[in-house]
Amino acid sequence: MKIYQYPSKDQWAELTQRPVLQKQEISKTIANIFSLVETNGDAALLELSKKFDAEINNISVSKEEIERAYEMINEDLKKAIQQAKENISVFHASQKEEVQKIETTKEVICWRESRAIEKVGIYIPGGTAPLFSTVLMLAVPAQLAGCKEIVLCTPPDKYGNINPAILYAAQLCGVTQLFKVGGAQAIAAMTLGTESIPQVYKIFGPGNQYVVAAKEYAQQYGVSIDMPAGPSEVLVIADEKAVPSFCAADLLSQAEHGSDSQVIFLTTSLSVLNETIREIDEQIKLLPRNEMAQQSLNNSHFILLDTIEKAIEFSNLYAPEHLILATENFEKYIPDIQNAGSVFLGNYSCESAGDYASGTNHTLPTNGFAKNYSGVSLDSFVKKITFQHVSKKGLKNLGKTIEIMAQAEGLAAHKNAVTIRLKKNI
């Protein structure tokens, strides 16, 4: 880890930089995969699965596999998934908006209504950490929004199987079709459509740099994505009242995601800084994924600053995916937080709560995109359509304004569309 004491603001820009990925070679790979899937459909997916994941005979998940998954999961995990689903449902259901009709001018009525995106695709990483929690975070709001088709792709393990918790969560949350396809080829399949996998209108979900690049590439085909994303990250701000063992645990919980995960610790207390580092050294020994966590920590920043206000300013510049305020008077600083994906307040609000079961969504902007993107919400699965009704009297009240503006822009037909109606003796 890299330790800094009272760095000048001139250094902040460098300290907030993420590692730069080599994109040129990745882009060539992604273009080739899309071309293969577009040309050969399911056959390409089976061949790519054999190359990267496992040899399988069928990319579709069968009803029997889903039933077996139900039997393989213990009751405690089922109950935990059910409680998490309930909390996520309650929080996201609260985001539904009532239609409000507004009279902008007398008898000119405007309003907006939500419509579900009919077909959405969900990508769930498998790999070393099969993220069944992400199934909840994406399928629950999709179901609440009313999406008609919820297509899920996830890579099989080396035996050609899907983690049973992923299958259980998918069935619980209304996923309509499940496929054993991972990596960039899964994104290509949902973008282009194959014999088995339907083309979708918007793709959601995290993944490695190839999945992220494939999602960006999908936009060239008119398919929307949830957000640009990179490696997961956390920034912790701690004062003298912070609990070092808690801070260390939060930093490690992020670092274990992967060697490219981002970890930043800001504090106004030298003793908290030193004790947190000691706690990390002790706690990491007990982690099964300690090698991965250590690689992440090797590139982490531990920074001593003189005020919490400066720490907030630094955080806003960095724009973290996750921000933890391990401070005594966290309410005081809430108005100053401008850029963050999700914020955790106080010593007991661990990031793990939001990752799993508090109710907020854990699919969040990374790599600085919290400056201009929100995390996934119910709104992510709907589009807004505006409506208006202009009565005869309404057009009379507003018509002159429209005519003057259209004429000023030199659009005579626009003006005439109003004039011809006004001449009908309104």
Secondary structure, 3 states (H helix, E strand, C coil): CEEEECCCHHHHHHHCCCCCCCHHHHHHHHHHHHHHHHHHCHHHHHHHHHHHCCCCCCCECCHHHHHHHHHHCCHHHHHHHHHHHHHHHHHHHCCCCCCCCEEEECCEEEEEEEEECCEEEEECCCCCCCCHHHHHHHHHHHHHHCCCEEEEEECCCCCCCCCHHHHHHHHHCCCCEEEECCHHHHHHHHHHCCCCCCCCCEEECCCCHHHHHHHHHHHHHCCEECCCCCCCEEEEEECCCCCHHHHHHHHHHHHCCCCCCEEEEEECCHHHHHHHHHHHHHHHHHCCCHHHHHHHHHCCEEEECCCHHHHHHHHHHHCCCEEEEECCCHHHHHHHCCCCCEEEECCCCCHHHHHHCCCCCCCCCCCCHHHCCCCCCHHHHEEEEEEEEECHHHHHHHHHHHHHHHHHCCCHHHHHHHHHHHCCCC
